[in-house]
Each structure stands twice: as C-alpha cells, then as structure tokens.
Amino acid sequence: VYPINVSKKGNVLHTVNANKVNYLRINFVVSGSKAATPCLKKYFIQIIDFEGNVFGDKLAAKFGNSILFYSAAPTEINFVDKNVEVEQFIPGTGLRKGTYFVNVYDEDLLVSKASFTLL
C-alpha cells in the first residue's frame, strides 16, 4: 500500500502526510499454480479507517448469508499457472491522520492484509 500524491503534471510522490494524499496505490501478487484450473477471479480491496469505517466507494457484495463491504470496483484477473501482479489506484482524498487497514479478498476469502499510517 502506497499513499501517493499525483500532481497535475503527472508527477508521483510517495507521502505519509494525510493532507497531501490523493491516491492509494495498492499492489499485490496472485501466485499461479500449475495444479489449478485457469479461471477468472475477482479480488476485492477493503480499506478500513481507524474508526472501523470502510473508506472509498463503500460498495457491497453478497456471498451466501454474508455481505462484504469494499472500497473500490473489484479487480478481475485471469488466474493461470503464472504469477500475476495486480495494481489498483484508489482515490484517497479525504483521508485523515491515523492508521488504516487494507484487506484483499478473493471473493469472500481474506487472502492478504496490510496497514499504513498517515501523519
């Protein structure tokens, strides 16, 4: 997770200053498997602020009896026998000082988590 500031000229600066962040760059790798059947997979990114609120678009997906609230449109990848690098930019205006938690879900299964702190 990289809090960044993208200037009007397109320059990208990593920052931890809450008032300068205008995007969150989320990167993760989906490990391929020769034993797995190729398929289309959906990954959901959930950003939770220090008050327990979901940050971003606050979308919802239903899986059986449970509902997952997430922060931006899901990322779809073709799962094959090779590693796939995933990168998503989420608008980050309105972030405040504090620690944020980022969860990545493969459908309704938590597969990765990270955190970052803004000053």
N, C-alpha and C positions, 0 to 999 in steps of 0.2 A: 504494500500500500504506500503510495507516494502522494502526499499533499503537494500540489503544484500551483504555480501562478503562470498562466499563459497570457502574455502581453498582446496588445493589439497588433504588434508587428510579428507575432508568432513565436517570440522567444519563450522558452520554457525554463522556469526556475523552480527548484525544489525549495519548499519553505515549511516552517513549523509555526509561522505566525497566522493565527486564525483569521485576522482581518485581511490577509493577502491571498489566501487560498481561494481559487475559483474553479478548480477541478481536483478530483481524486483519481489518480491513475492506479488501477487495480491490475496486478499481473499474477497469473498462476499457470502451472503446467499440468496438463492432464496426461498421465502416464499411459502409454499404449500397452497393449497386451496381445501377443500372438494367439493366445487361447480364447480371447473374446471375439464375439461376432461383431463385425462392423455395423454401426448404427448411428442414428442422430441422437445426440444427448443435449439436454438443457441444463445450464448452470445458472443458479440464482444467487445474486450478491445482496447480502443484507448488511446494512451499516446501522449500528445501534449507538446512540449518543450516551453520555454519562447519566442521563435521566431515564434511560431504558426505552426511549422513543426510536422508531425506525426513521432514519434520515433519507431524504430523497423523494422519489415519486410515490412512495408508500403504496405499492401495488400488492395484490393478494393472489395466491394460487391455492387451490384446494386439492389436497391429497387424502382421499378417503374421508375420515372424520376430522382431519386436522387442516388448519389453514396456515400457510406460510406468508408472512408479510415481508416484502423485499423492497430494495431501494431503486432499482432500475430495470429496464427491459432485460429479460433473460438472454444469456449468451448461448447460441446454438453452435455445436461443433459436430463434425463427422468423426466419430470415435473409430479409430483404426488401430493397426499394430505399431504405430509410431507415436512418440510424444508430440503433443500439440500445445504450443504456447498460446495463452489467451491474454488479451489486454483489453481493458474496458475503461473508458473515461466517463466519470460521473460528475455532473456539475456540482461544485462544492460551495457555492455562495450561500452565506447564511450560517456557516459553521462557527461555533463559539469555542472559547478556550475549554480544554478538558480532554479526557481520554475517550476514544471511540473504538468500538469493536467491530470487526469485519468478519462475517461468516460467509462461506461459499457452500452452497448446497447443490448436490446432484439430485435433481428432483426434490424429494423431501429428506434426503440423507446428508447430514453435515459432513463435508469432506475436508474442509480447511478452515482455519480461523487465524486471525491476526489482530493486532491493535496498533493504534498510533495516538500520539498526544499532541495537541496544539497549544501553543502558548499565547 
